[in-house]
Amino acid sequence: MDISEEIFIANLGIHIRQLREKKGLSQQALADDCDIPKTQIGRIERAKINTTIKTLIKIANALDIEPKELLDFSLK
């Protein structure tokens, strides 16, 4: 199955937003927990940047989930 990078990154951002909202966190609260700027969370969720594994691990830790759960989503 061929997956375009753009589609994957867009779906990753949507999934991160859904997980964040499920935990009841604002972008600012998640950013604070990750020690990264709020604007970076917004850019990740809107698929404006291709984030690093290091940042994904910070996000997973802040959401209290395993990093692999960030990648467990269906492509749309």
C-alpha positions in Angstrom: 0.0 0.0 0.0 1.4 3.3 -1.1 0.8 6.1 1.5 1.7 9.7 0.7 3.7 11.6 3.3 1.2 14.4 3.2 -1.8 12.2 3.9 0.0 10.3 6.7 1.1 13.6 8.4 -2.4 15.1 8.1 -3.9 12.0 9.7 -1.3 12.0 12.4 -2.2 15.6 13.3 -5.9 14.8 13.4 -5.2 11.8 15.6 -3.1 13.8 18.0 -5.8 16.5 18.2 -8.4 13.8 19.0 -6.2 12.2 21.7 -5.5 15.7 23.2 -9.2 16.6 23.3 -10.1 13.2 24.7 -7.8 14.0 27.6 -9.4 17.4 28.0 -6.2 19.3 27.3 -5.9 22.5 25.4 -3.1 23.0 22.9 -1.4 25.3 25.5 -1.6 22.6 28.3 -0.2 19.9 26.0 2.6 22.3 24.9 3.4 23.1 28.5 3.5 19.4 29.4 5.8 18.8 26.4 8.0 21.9 27.0 7.4 23.0 23.4 5.7 26.1 22.0 1.9 26.0 21.6 2.4 27.1 18.0 4.3 23.9 17.4 1.4 21.8 18.6 -0.9 23.7 16.3 1.4 23.2 13.3 1.6 19.4 14.1 -2.2 19.1 14.4 -2.7 21.1 11.1 0.0 19.1 9.3 2.1 22.2 8.6 5.3 20.5 9.9 6.8 17.0 9.8 7.6 16.6 13.5 10.4 14.6 15.0 10.3 11.3 16.8 11.6 13.2 19.9 8.6 15.5 19.9 6.2 12.5 19.3 7.7 10.9 22.4 7.1 14.1 24.4 3.5 14.2 23.2 2.9 10.6 24.0 4.4 11.0 27.5 2.2 14.1 28.1 -0.9 12.2 26.9 0.1 9.3 29.2 0.1 6.8 26.3 2.6 4.6 24.5 4.3 6.3 21.6 3.0 3.6 19.2 -0.5 4.7 20.0 0.1 8.0 18.3 0.6 6.0 15.0 -2.5 3.8 15.5 -5.0 5.4 13.3 -6.9 4.7 10.1 -6.0 6.8 7.0 -8.7 9.0 5.7 
